[in-house]
Amino acid sequence: MLTTPSIPQPLPLDRKYKDAFFSYCKTQGIRASLITFLISYLSTTIFILRITSLKGLLWTFFQQKVFITSLLFTIIITGLGFLRFTQTSVWRPKYLSAGTEIIAAFRNQDYYIMTTCYALAGITMVRLCFTTLLEESYTSHWFTYPPGHRAYARELNKENLFITFYGLLLGIGFSLQCIIEEKNILRISPIQQPKGAALKASMSTLIHSSWKYAGKMLVISYILFIFFNGMIYYMVAPFIGLFWSSLLVTPVVRFRWYDLYLMIRMMMTGSFVTFGWEIGNRVFDVVFAVIPNISLMSTQPNACLLDGLRNKDNLSWIRSTAYGELALLATKEPDRRISLFLDTSHDFTSSAWKSLSQECMLTLNTLRQRLNDEYMDKKTLEQQKQQLSFSQNGGTERHFTSIQRVTLQDDDMLVNDDDDDDLNSRRLDDRTPELFLSQMQMTDASIQHTPWATTKHLPDDKWVTLPRELVRKGIHKITQSNFVRNLMVVTIDQKTRAHFSNTPDLIYAIQALGSLTAASLKEDPYGYVQHDIPNVLDTLLGTLMDVEHFIQAPPKSYQSLPHLTIGPVLWTEPNAVIRALNDAIFEITTTFKEYMNRIKVQKKYQARLRTYI
């Protein structure tokens, strides 16, 4: 009896793109920590360097406090770098107004965690510098014993308190600066420098910015401590008093406001600590702001790369890295392009090119759908969603009859005010007093209209409701102020840019489609790509025309929106996508110039295609 041979199934993916990505990040994290330790060791040595003798100069490199301080600094900076890693992405959604962006920032728990960590790091690192490197006595004692008081009476050391306050503000200010500069957005440069050259080129800038920032925060801390030193002391003293007794509630020894020696030491320490944070961020950017070949860590690189493109996790960094790797493969790695074109199934029904190109075109078609939806009204969109759900349910339509139901509302309809005459607050006929009153009492009109008979609540005490009314009126005035209303205004600029939030993924997908299609002329031995050239051109041309139409003739709902600035505005994200589309189409038409008369695109794109030939 003859049996049909079993069709061999494709091998299961030995390693997912997500697992390979985290393995790569772990290796890069160790490398970044070593680089940070080396720079921290050199900067610590220079910080305490004293040119008194040749022996002392050489011994500075081998002092124990240099190694310990550098190691502790590296551990703290590495922890802050790991915190940044958990919050990093290549792009983030854009908001429709400045007010919503501010509200989203205040509601973001990651920002509070980062600010807290930087505040604790600032206090720890500043005090560590004073204790180990500078060997000063300012932070050696928390208490001072004022003269002329009874034995064991003590008060808080205000110099120590001021140094701690400075470290606190130094960390909080630096975290706010990172939030404003959007350090959690990883900006990958198309031109990659060697890591050593990139760090060396930015060293002078980091030193200058560290001194500048530390000086500003010292001035701010000094001014705040002048005006609020008593309040700070009264806030800290009760907490310290829980652990140590005999603590004076009111300080006796005043703070020396003209201690120039202390100010210079604080300036040096603040600059050194800030430089460590700047170095940590710079090393993070140099090590991670690259496009690695993650898929080569798998024995099936093309299938692993496809798994990265289809990744649906909350960490968008993984999917953006996969698109970047595909664009890098398409533009600069001919050997991997050839292996991609040769990667087909045993029956030639599917190929790596087909799967990868479909994912890229799906990303572009998603953008086109977002733009086209803006031209439709809500009713049309709702009908389309119903049709889509109808088709997904197998074409079975369900009919629901309208049934009269009793709706329960949260409001007590019997105790509403008399001026509420709408349908939802219609007064009901309350006859419950008949249960408790006799017939003689019911005939008395004065009793029928008593407050308890009509279930009207007596007004609350005005002194009880006064704080609540003040808060309500205050919030109402703030929300109705011109400044707040201007922040909440939705502009056409921000609403347009919101559709192009994933610009890096769009550009990578466009570059991959254009470069792979153009390279297939000489590197695709089976000619599979040539069969898909019309589909690729249709997608690229359709995306280009939709984006240009959206910018030149926005929907009616956009035309009434104000502009963010006065005068002509060039939107960065849409124009970057347009430029990438033009480059990709021009690359394809230039490569297949002799064969363009055989490539048939849709009629609505033929006129635009002729402009590239």
Buried (B, 14 or more C-beta within 10 A) or exposed (E): EEEEEEEEEEEEBEBBBBBBBBEBBEEBBEEBBEBBBEBBBEBBBEBBEEEEEEEEEEEBEEBEEBBEBBBBBBEBBBEBBEBBBEBBBBBEEBBBBBBBBEBEEEEBEEBEBBBEBBBBBBBBBBBBBBBBBBEBEBBEEBBBBEEEEEEEBBBBBBBBBBBBBBBBBBBBBBBBBBBEEEBBEBEBEEEEEEBEEBBEEBBEEBBEBBBEBBBEBBEBBBEBBEEEBEEBBEEBBEEEBEEEEBBBEEBBBEBEEEBEEBEEBBBBBBBBBBBBBBBBBBBBBBBBBBBBBBBEBBEBBBBBBBBBBEBEEEBBBBBBBBBBBBBBBBBEBEEBBBBBBBBBEEEEEBBBBBBBBBBBBEBBBEBBEBBEEBBEEEEEEEEEEEEEEEEEEEEEEEEEEEEEEEEEEEEEBBEBEEEEEEEEEEBEEEEEBEEEBEEEEBEEEEBEEEEEBBBBEEEEEEEEEEEEEEEEEEEEEEEEEEEEEEBBBBBBBBBBBBBBBBBBBBBBBBBBBBBBBBBBBEBBEBEBBBEBBBBBBBBBBBBBBBBBEBBEEBBEEBEEBEEBEEEEEEBEBBEBBBEBBBBBBBBBBEBBEEEBEEBEBEEEBEEBBEEBE
